[in-house]
Amino acid sequence: MLTFVPPSVPPELRDQVAELVGRPSTFCRVHRVQHKDSKVEIPFDPLPMQTKIFDAVEAGHNRILVVKARQVAATTACKFVLHQKWTATETESMFALVSLRAESATALLDDNRRWLRHPPDLLRRELDTRAKGELKLADTGASLKAFTSRSQTGLRSFSPAAALLSEFAFAPDQDELLAQALAAVGDGLLMVESTANNPGDTFSRLIAGAPENGWHVITHWWHEHPAYTDTVGDDFEVRDDERDQVDRYGLTPGQVAWRRRYRATLGEFKFKREYPATLDDCFLNREGGWFDDELLQNIHVIDHTAIGATGGRELEAPHANDRYVIGVDVAGGVGGDWSALCVVSVATRQPVFVRRDNRATPSQWAHVVIQVASRYNQALVLAESNNHGHALLLEMNTCGYRQQWRSPQGKPWTTTLQSKLEAFDTLREAMQQIQVMDRATWLELRALTVPAGKVAPEAPKGSHDDAAVAIALAYRCLRDIPATWRTLALQSQRTRMDDLIKRSRARRLRASSLPF
């Protein structure tokens, strides 16, 4: 994209000005921002955490996820990226800001209005319109529009060159909003920023799937922001229970004092959710979770799994002398709920492969299941026979794949309230032995709660439980395997687990796009 330089700029300065306005990291420094507390306008001197966003954009990433603590200036940095691209384009391109409500969406444009007021004289620009939800430049016709994520149509009728989805995790329908945004921007820049909301929701899924899913994750933790500190005297003492935080994050005494004060006000649980220091803090389980945090915290969460030969995320390739079971959850394939499968090793009793899809029909998903099951040594498959599962099992039978779970009475699995509880109870018993898991499944399990008046676990509103159901069915299937299958490990369980965790850690170190 060519960089627009106002005609008033002398010829001898045009290259220099083009370089200045062509990058967010340089262009921001000729603008002013409003001080958070005093509201006085001060020069825009980007914080290191804001620079991470600018660097990602300038490096060419066009799918950026920002997961953050509250009030850490991430939104300002993302808005300025759009501001720079909007003012630098030579065409009548449109740029989009999306927020939860109409009033917050239009309020996002306030900074952009202010930024237009205080550039150097040579860079001064005029607006063609001052409509409430739109800013349009008079010289190029480029526009910056505000939208609400609650709109039924939203971005559907537009093709922005770049877009920002603000506080995405709190949108009423994350899947629909994301689908609209991806379709609208095409190959353009899409930034998604939010504090965390629910483990297992679309926002957490995107984070868990990065970077293999094409998204670049940037984190903004509370202790990275200079405002989150208190003034303390020389007699201030760090308590024993705070020393781990000091060692881990390099907290100053002032930061320790601030953390102590806010934890006392909000409580441990809410403080971590609002002011996280790690991804695990972001997606803490809700009170009343089906699975104890102690069980989940003992599991090594693998962020960087390989893409398997059959797609999906492969924690471990098939072993020739091992046998496997597969739990399958089936959806309609219309872009809403997801179909999911989880492969578990008989020898190690660990999950080794997961895959999800919300566009495959039950019949198409059957072919995926057969492909994965065949690769994993003709795995035993447990899928429900009612609902969408009926079509899946019918297609598997048509294709001749008969390695399917049956009860002692020869009946397939039927999902009922009782059988769902049975599957999740079985998984809860097995959690003591599970040592590894992909993050997306782990987040869904962490999110499961039992709503008031109900007895079975459910995902929070706006979240999914397809991966949780798939792994629960896999471990229910594991209960009924033939005795001969249990003696077929090529190497000991311990050796295989050590190797797996070692490879995972090495992969994490190599994945420089993820700062965690």
C-alpha positions in Angstrom: 0.0 0.0 0.0 1.3 3.4 -1.0 1.7 6.0 1.8 -0.3 9.2 1.5 1.7 12.4 2.0 -0.2 15.7 2.1 0.5 17.9 -0.9 1.7 20.7 1.4 4.9 18.7 2.2 7.8 20.1 0.2 9.3 17.7 -2.4 12.7 17.5 -0.5 10.8 16.2 2.6 8.3 13.8 1.0 10.4 10.7 1.3 11.3 11.5 4.9 7.6 12.2 5.8 6.5 9.0 4.0 8.8 7.0 6.2 7.5 8.8 9.3 3.8 8.2 8.6 4.2 4.8 7.1 4.9 3.0 10.4 2.8 3.1 13.6 5.9 3.1 15.8 7.2 6.4 14.3 3.9 8.1 13.4 2.6 7.8 17.0 5.4 10.0 18.3 4.1 13.1 16.6 0.7 12.7 18.2 -0.7 13.3 21.7 -2.8 11.1 24.0 -5.0 11.9 26.9 -3.5 11.1 30.3 -5.6 8.4 32.0 -6.1 10.4 35.3 -5.5 14.1 34.6 -7.1 14.0 31.1 -4.3 16.4 30.0 -3.0 15.7 26.5 0.6 14.6 26.5 3.0 13.4 23.8 2.4 9.8 22.7 5.5 7.9 24.0 4.5 4.3 23.5 5.0 1.9 26.4 7.0 -1.3 25.7 3.8 -3.3 25.8 2.3 -1.0 23.1 5.4 -1.4 21.0 4.8 -5.1 20.9 1.7 -4.5 18.9 3.4 -2.0 16.6 6.2 -4.4 16.0 3.9 -7.2 15.2 2.0 -5.1 12.6 5.3 -3.9 11.1 6.6 -7.4 10.9 3.6 -8.3 8.6 1.3 -10.2 10.9 -2.3 -9.8 9.7 -4.0 -11.8 12.4 -3.2 -10.5 15.9 -4.6 -11.5 19.3 -4.0 -9.3 22.3 -4.9 -10.9 25.6 -4.5 -8.4 28.4 -5.1 -7.2 32.0 -7.5 -4.3 32.6 -6.5 -0.8 31.6 -3.1 -1.5 30.1 -3.4 0.7 27.1 -3.6 -2.1 24.6 -6.8 -0.7 23.0 -5.1 2.6 22.5 -2.2 0.9 20.6 -4.6 -1.1 18.4 -6.7 2.0 17.7 -3.5 3.9 16.7 -2.6 1.1 14.3 -5.9 1.7 12.5 -5.4 5.4 12.7 -2.0 5.2 11.0 -3.3 2.9 8.3 -6.4 5.0 7.7 -4.5 8.3 7.4 -1.7 6.7 5.3 -3.8 5.1 2.6 -4.2 6.9 -0.7 -7.5 5.3 -1.5 -11.1 5.5 -0.3 -10.6 2.5 1.9 -12.7 1.8 5.0 -11.4 0.8 8.4 -13.5 -0.6 11.2 -13.6 -0.4 15.0 -16.0 -2.9 16.6 -17.0 -2.7 20.3 -19.8 -4.2 22.5 -22.3 -1.3 22.5 -23.0 1.5 20.2 -21.9 4.1 22.7 -18.6 2.4 23.4 -18.0 1.8 19.7 -18.4 5.5 18.8 -16.4 6.5 21.9 -13.5 4.5 20.5 -13.3 7.2 17.7 -12.7 10.0 20.3 -9.0 9.4 20.3 -8.9 9.4 16.5 -10.6 12.8 16.5 -8.0 14.1 19.0 -5.1 12.7 17.0 -6.2 14.6 14.0 -6.1 17.9 16.0 -2.5 17.9 17.0 -0.2 16.8 14.2 2.6 19.0 12.9 1.3 21.6 10.5 2.6 19.8 7.5 0.6 16.7 8.4 -2.7 18.4 9.2 -5.8 16.8 7.6 -9.4 17.8 7.3 -12.5 15.7 7.9 -15.2 15.5 5.2 -17.9 14.4 7.7 -18.2 14.4 11.4 -21.0 11.8 11.6 -21.3 10.2 15.0 -20.1 6.8 14.0 -17.7 7.7 11.2 -14.7 9.8 10.4 -14.0 10.5 6.7 -10.9 12.3 5.4 -11.7 15.1 2.9 -8.6 14.6 0.7 -8.7 10.8 0.2 -12.2 9.8 1.1 -10.8 7.1 3.5 -13.2 6.4 6.3 -13.0 5.0 9.9 -16.3 3.5 11.0 -17.5 2.3 14.4 -19.7 -0.8 14.7 -21.3 -2.7 17.6 -20.7 -6.4 18.1 -24.4 -6.7 19.0 -25.5 -5.8 15.5 -27.2 -8.6 13.5 -25.5 -7.4 10.3 -22.3 -5.8 11.7 -19.5 -6.0 9.1 -21.4 -8.3 6.8 -22.0 -5.6 4.1 -18.5 -4.0 4.3 -15.0 -4.8 3.2 -12.6 -2.9 5.6 -8.9 -2.8 4.8 -8.3 -3.5 8.5 -10.5 -4.0 11.6 -10.2 -4.1 15.4 -12.5 -6.2 17.5 -12.4 -4.7 21.0 -13.2 -6.7 24.1 -14.0 -9.6 21.9 -14.4 -12.2 24.7 -17.6 -10.3 25.9 -19.3 -10.3 22.5 -22.7 -12.0 22.6 -21.8 -14.3 19.7 -18.1 -14.6 19.2 -18.2 -17.2 16.5 -20.5 -15.1 14.3 -18.6 -11.9 14.9 -15.3 -13.6 14.1 -16.7 -15.2 10.9 -18.1 -11.8 9.8 -14.7 -10.0 10.5 -12.6 -12.7 8.7 -14.9 -12.6 5.7 -14.9 -8.8 5.6 -11.2 -8.1 5.9 -10.0 -11.0 3.7 -6.2 -10.8 3.6 -6.3 -7.5 5.4 -5.3 -6.8 9.0 -7.6 -8.1 11.8 -6.7 -7.3 15.4 -8.7 -8.9 18.3 -8.1 -7.6 21.8 -9.8 -8.5 25.1 -9.5 -9.3 28.7 -10.4 -13.0 29.2 -13.9 -14.1 30.0 -14.7 -17.8 29.8 -12.3 -20.7 29.4 -13.3 -22.7 26.4 -14.9 -19.7 24.5 -13.8 -18.7 21.0 -11.3 -16.2 22.3 -9.6 -18.8 24.4 -9.7 -21.3 21.5 -7.9 -18.8 19.2 -5.2 -18.4 21.8 -4.9 -22.1 22.4 -4.6 -22.7 18.7 -1.8 -20.2 18.0 0.4 -20.0 16.2 -0.6 -23.0 14.0 -3.9 -21.4 13.3 -2.3 -18.3 11.8 -2.8 -16.0 14.8 0.0 -14.1 16.5 -0.6 -13.8 20.2 0.6 -10.7 22.2 0.2 -10.6 26.0 -0.2 -7.5 28.2 0.2 -8.4 31.9 -0.5 -6.1 34.8 3.0 -5.9 36.0 4.2 -4.6 32.6 2.3 -1.4 33.1 4.1 1.4 35.0 0.9 2.7 36.6 0.3 -0.4 38.7 2.5 0.5 41.6 2.2 2.1 45.0 4.6 4.4 46.9 6.2 2.6 49.7 8.7 3.5 52.4 12.0 1.9 53.3 10.3 -0.2 56.0 8.0 -2.0 53.5 8.5 -5.8 53.8 7.7 -8.4 51.2 5.8 -11.3 52.8 6.9 -14.9 52.4 3.8 -15.7 50.3 4.8 -12.9 47.9 8.4 -13.8 47.3 7.5 -16.2 44.5 5.8 -13.4 42.6 8.9 -11.2 43.1 11.2 -13.9 41.8 9.0 -14.9 38.9 8.1 -11.5 37.5 10.7 -9.2 39.0 8.2 -7.1 41.0 9.3 -4.0 42.7 8.3 -3.3 46.3 5.8 -0.7 44.9 4.2 -3.4 42.6 4.0 -5.8 45.5 2.2 -3.2 47.6 -0.2 -2.5 44.7 -0.9 -6.2 44.2 -1.4 -6.8 47.9 -3.9 -3.9 48.1 -6.0 -5.0 45.1 -6.0 -8.7 46.0 -7.4 -7.7 49.4 -10.1 -5.7 47.7 -11.0 -8.1 44.9 -10.1 -11.5 46.3 -7.6 -13.9 44.9 -9.9 -15.3 42.2 -11.2 -12.1 40.8 -7.8 -10.3 41.0 -6.2 -13.0 38.8 -9.0 -12.8 36.3 -8.9 -9.0 36.1 -5.2 -8.5 36.4 -3.5 -11.7 35.1 0.2 -12.3 35.0 -0.1 -15.5 32.9 -2.4 -17.2 30.5 -3.5 -19.6 33.3 -4.6 -16.6 35.4 -6.7 -15.4 32.4 -8.7 -18.5 32.2 -9.2 -19.5 35.8 -12.0 -21.9 36.5 -15.2 -20.4 37.7 -16.3 -21.2 41.2 -18.2 -24.5 41.3 -16.1 -26.0 38.5 -16.7 -29.7 37.7 -13.0 -30.4 37.8 -10.9 -29.4 40.7 -8.1 -26.9 39.8 -5.6 -29.1 41.7 -6.3 -31.9 39.2 -6.0 -29.6 36.2 -2.9 -27.8 37.4 -1.0 -31.1 37.6 -1.5 -31.6 33.9 1.3 -30.5 31.5 -0.5 -28.3 29.0 1.0 -28.5 25.5 0.6 -25.3 23.6 2.6 -26.2 20.6 1.5 -29.5 19.2 2.4 -30.6 15.7 -0.1 -30.7 12.9 -0.7 -34.4 12.4 -0.8 -36.4 9.2 -4.6 -36.3 9.3 -4.8 -32.6 10.3 -5.7 -31.7 13.9 -3.1 -31.4 16.7 -0.9 -34.4 17.3 0.6 -34.8 20.8 2.2 -38.1 19.9 2.4 -40.1 16.7 1.0 -43.7 16.6 3.2 -46.4 18.1 3.2 -49.6 16.1 2.6 -51.9 19.1 0.0 -49.7 20.9 -3.8 -49.6 20.6 -6.0 -46.6 20.8 -9.6 -45.4 21.5 -11.4 -42.4 20.1 -14.2 -40.4 21.6 -16.3 -38.5 19.1 -18.6 -35.5 19.5 -20.8 -34.7 16.5 -22.3 -31.4 15.5 -24.4 -30.4 12.5 -21.6 -28.8 10.5 -23.3 -25.4 9.9 -20.7 -23.2 11.6 -22.2 -23.2 15.1 -21.3 -26.1 17.4 -18.1 -28.0 16.7 -17.5 -31.6 16.0 -14.5 -33.0 17.9 -12.5 -36.2 18.4 -9.9 -37.2 20.9 -7.5 -40.2 20.6 -6.2 -41.8 23.8 -3.4 -44.3 24.0 -4.2 -47.6 25.8 -0.6 -48.1 26.8 0.0 -44.7 28.4 -3.7 -43.7 29.0 -2.8 -40.2 27.7 -4.5 -38.2 25.0 -2.4 -38.2 21.8 -4.4 -36.5 19.1 -7.3 -34.0 18.9 -9.2 -32.5 16.0 -12.2 -30.1 15.6 -14.3 -28.8 12.8 -17.5 -26.8 12.7 -18.2 -27.0 9.0 -18.0 -30.8 8.4 -21.4 -32.5 8.2 -21.9 -35.7 10.3 -21.2 -37.8 7.2 -18.1 -35.8 6.3 -17.0 -36.1 9.9 -17.4 -39.8 9.7 -14.7 -39.9 7.0 -12.4 -37.8 9.2 -12.9 -40.2 12.1 -12.2 -43.3 9.9 -9.0 -41.6 8.6 -7.8 -40.9 12.1 -8.9 -44.2 13.5 -7.1 -46.1 10.7 -3.9 -44.2 11.3 -4.1 -45.0 15.0 -4.0 -48.7 14.5 -7.7 -49.3 13.8 -8.8 -47.5 17.0 -12.0 -48.3 18.8 -14.5 -45.5 18.3 -17.2 -44.3 20.7 -19.7 -41.9 19.3 -23.3 -41.3 20.3 -26.0 -43.1 18.2 -28.6 -40.4 18.7 -28.8 -36.8 17.5 -26.2 -36.1 14.8 -24.3 -39.2 15.8 -26.8 -41.5 14.0 -25.7 -40.1 10.6 -22.1 -40.5 11.5 -22.4 -44.1 12.5 -24.5 -44.9 9.5 -21.7 -43.5 7.2 -19.0 -45.4 9.1 -20.9 -48.6 8.7 -21.4 -47.9 5.0 -17.7 -47.4 4.6 -17.1 -50.7 6.4 -15.4 -49.4 9.6 -16.8 -51.8 12.3 -14.3 -51.0 15.1 -17.0 -49.3 17.1 -17.8 -49.4 20.8 -20.8 -51.5 21.9 -22.2 -52.2 25.4 -22.1 -55.8 26.8 -25.6 -56.0 25.3 -24.3 -55.1 21.9 -25.9 -51.6 21.9 -24.2 -48.3 20.7 -23.8 -45.3 23.0 -26.8 -43.2 23.5 -26.4 -39.7 25.1 -28.7 -39.2 28.0 -28.4 -37.2 31.2 -27.3 -40.4 33.0 -24.8 -41.5 30.3 -23.3 -38.0 30.1 -22.7 -38.0 33.9 -21.2 -41.4 33.6 -18.7 -40.3 30.9 -17.7 -37.2 32.9 -17.4 -39.1 36.1 -15.1 -41.6 34.3 -13.0 -38.8 33.1 -12.8 -37.2 36.5 -11.5 -40.5 37.9 -8.9 -40.7 35.1 -7.6 -37.2 35.7 -5.3 -38.5 38.4 -3.4 -40.3 35.7 -3.5 -37.8 32.8 -0.2 -36.0 32.5 -0.5 -34.1 29.2 -3.3 -32.3 27.3 -3.7 -29.7 24.5 -4.6 -26.3 25.8 -8.0 -26.0 24.0 -9.3 -29.2 25.7 -7.8 -28.2 29.0 -9.6 -24.8 28.9 -12.9 -26.4 28.1 -12.6 -28.8 31.0 -11.6 -25.9 33.3 -14.7 -24.0 32.3 -17.3 -26.7 33.0 -19.7 -25.9 35.8 -22.9 -27.4 37.1 -25.6 -24.6 36.8 -28.1 -24.1 39.6 -30.9 -26.7 39.4 -28.9 -29.1 37.2 -26.7 -32.1 37.9 -24.6 -32.4 34.7 -21.6 -30.2 33.8 -22.1 -27.6 31.1 -20.0 -25.0 29.3 -20.6 -21.3 30.2 -22.9 -19.4 27.9 -21.1 -18.5 24.7 -18.5 -21.3 25.2 -18.2 -24.8 23.8 -17.8 -28.2 25.3 -17.2 -30.3 22.2 -13.5 -31.1 23.1 -14.5 -31.9 26.7 -17.2 -34.3 25.6 -14.9 -36.0 23.1 -12.2 -36.6 25.7 -14.8 -37.8 28.2 -16.2 -40.3 25.7 -12.6 -41.5 24.9 -11.9 -42.4 28.6 -15.4 -44.0 28.9 -14.4 -46.1 25.9 -11.1 -46.9 27.5 -12.9 -48.7 30.3 -14.2 -51.4 27.9 -11.2 -52.3 25.8 -10.2 -56.0 25.4 -7.7 -57.3 28.0 -5.2 -58.2 25.2 -4.9 -54.5 24.2 -3.3 -53.6 27.6 0.0 -55.4 27.0 1.1 -53.8 23.8 3.3 -50.8 24.7 6.5 -50.5 22.7 8.2 -48.7 25.6 7.3 -47.9 29.1 4.7 -45.3 29.9 7.2 -43.3 31.9 9.7 -43.1 29.1 7.1 -42.0 26.6 5.8 -39.3 28.9 9.2 -37.9 29.6 9.9 -37.8 25.8 6.6 -36.1 25.1 6.9 -33.4 27.7 10.6 -32.8 26.6 9.5 -32.3 23.0 6.7 -30.0 24.0 9.0 -27.8 26.0 11.5 -27.6 23.1 8.7 -26.7 20.8 7.5 -24.0 23.1 11.0 -22.5 23.2 11.2 -22.4 19.4 7.8 -20.7 19.0 9.0 -17.2 19.3 5.6 -15.7 18.3 4.1 -16.7 21.6 5.4 -14.9 24.6 4.4 -17.5 27.2 
